[in-house]
Amino acid sequence: MASGAEHKAAIIDGKAIAQTIRSEIADEVRLLFDKYGKVPGLAVVIVGCRKDSQSYVSMKRKACAEVGIKSFYTDLPVQVSEDELISKVHELNTNPDVHGILVQLPLPKHINEEKVLTEISIKKDVDGFHPLNIGKLAMKGREPLFLPCTPKGCLELLKWSGITVKGKKAVVVGRSNIVGLPVSLLLLKADATVTIVHSRTSEPETIIREADIIIAAAGQAMMIKGDWIKPGAAVIDVGTNTVDDPSKKSGYRLVGDVDFKEASKVAGWITPVPGGVGPMTVAMLLKNTLDGAKRVIQQ
């Protein structure tokens, strides 16, 4: 391997990989329409007017339009009752044109998130968060109908980059229900030896230094330093954090959970932030919606 001064990690271009996947999805959507006269449908339910949620949703709708997936949009006021939200979910469960249902998180405090997500039909759970889908993911020899989008995107990035997971030491930093926990289960299914590092782990750097594959999903800006990384390791950075940057028009810039500049001098492969995991999450949502539609339409 080149000396530290010369070495530069290979950049895993999530944007380019996601674009390739999206064009494959668009081809499949066209084939479905040509053969059956039907297209996949994705319903997005948003509660309240959080700016970040609104921008995520508009990005998802735009992505649907680009590949020919029909989007159904439900915008509910912040004070909507839990019962009203659940009855909306039930309505979408019975709509034959909807093959995927996504409730944009977080929900307002007065609504029980778990209760709402459990009401989504498992056959339309394109986010992969239904307890039955997560339960099957956790069990050997069982296959969930849908895998959570971000974890699935992380594994796809490794696959597209030609990185072997089987038999490798993988360290997942973070244990959230959305990324850390499911991505560790996916890595386990792919025959990696998995360790989870979290906020109560003592000396996390000593564990991370042993990893062939690092999935950083802690939500801590630039927490993982260059000298925490084993030379040649693959680094997938799920973090999206804002740090002040007076040189930017917005006054801030986005950074990951990994110190990209330092890590690039040591790692074998690394994802940038932005342009790494983010575009893959949306591509996997579209793929899950297509898969859900195919199960129904091709019956």
Buried (B, 14 or more C-beta within 10 A) or exposed (E): EEEEEEBEBBBBBBBEBBBEBBEBBBEBBEEBBEEEEBBBBBBBBBBBEBEEBBEBBEBBBEBBEBBBBBBBBBEBEEEBEBEBBBEBBEEBBEBEEBBBBBBBBEBBEEBEBEEBBBBBBBBBBBBBBBEEBBEBBBEEEEEBBBBBBBBBBBBBBBEBBEBBBEEBBBBBBBBBBBBBBBBBBBBBBBEBBBBBBEEEBEEBBEBBBEBBBBBBBBBBBBBBBBEBBBEEBBBBBBBBBEEEEEEEEEEEBBBBBBBBEBBBBBBBBBBBBBBBBBBBBBBBBBBBBBBBBBEBBEE
